[in-house]
Amino acid sequence: MRKRIILSLLAILSFALSGVAQIDSSKIYVDQGVQLHDAGKYDAAIGKYRQALKIDPNSPVANYEISFSFFSKEDYENALIYSRRVIVLNKGSQLQAYVVCGSSLDMLGKSAEAITTFQEGIRKYPGFYLLYYNLALTAYKTGDLETAEKSAINAIAFKSSHAGSHYVLANICFRKRERVKSILALYYYLLLEPNASRSMVAYKLLQEELNTGIVKEPKNTISVVVPESKDTTFFAVETVISLMSASRNLESKKKESDLDFFVRQSSSIFELLGTKHPGPGIWNDLYVHFFSELQKSGNTKAFCHYISQSCYPTSVEEWIQTNKPEFDRFKGWVKNK
């Protein structure tokens, strides 16, 4: 009898160890797939994930990773299949799967389903910034600017260092003709990504926003125009921006370089922001506070050069080399914020 019990225990132990070995083998394939994915070898990564799924078809990690690789190679149909499987399994990796699932639906032109998916994910994981960010992107594409703005603001509230959230918020406000809000979001985006692939587009949009508001009339006269907006939170700043833009046409200012004018213009805006308190929320607590403090710290000039890298690389590099102590002081100030 004792011998039979021992044999039974050995059989159970052997079965358990076999299961552990299978899980370990599956994890090895997943780890190899992640390395291949990170190297941009998506097809090879997918092959490894398929091997992992043969061992453990219900692995939430393997199903998520294969969905992400399919999404990265723009195979949105397969990305959708595997990300949905993760959500249905409800065993882990769901948070990331909601992002891939919603984004795949969006790329497949199923925006309404994408929005529903992101909202479902937010109900389950209300603090994850990427769900809000992707909801903002999709809502922006559909023209639902109110949902888009609210979602982008939530994304920033949960992770203010995510550059894309500031960028999409800037574009939303641009579409809503809320110039100052768009400008503030663009300034902050460029602080985070001064020289990325979309930085030049962002910088040119910032300059466009800063330099509209004047109409040249006959006989060399200039009319100052303050853009109409339902939101009057920053009306005084709107007026200053238009006046600054008009001042560029004064004879005494025509020899001023674009960068020098940008510094002078930004300084005036940040100075005025210090007197404005638009109420609780990111407009006051993040943007107004940050830029008014930047101006008080004496770092606006360094900031303006830093965020101008994409359009004036040579001039900015020369300025940094010539003014290294000032630039280092600016970097130190930002690091401590």
Order of alpha helices (4+ residues) and beta strands (2+ residues): alpha-alpha-alpha-alpha-alpha-alpha-alpha-alpha-alpha-alpha-alpha-beta-beta-alpha-alpha-alpha-alpha-alpha-alpha
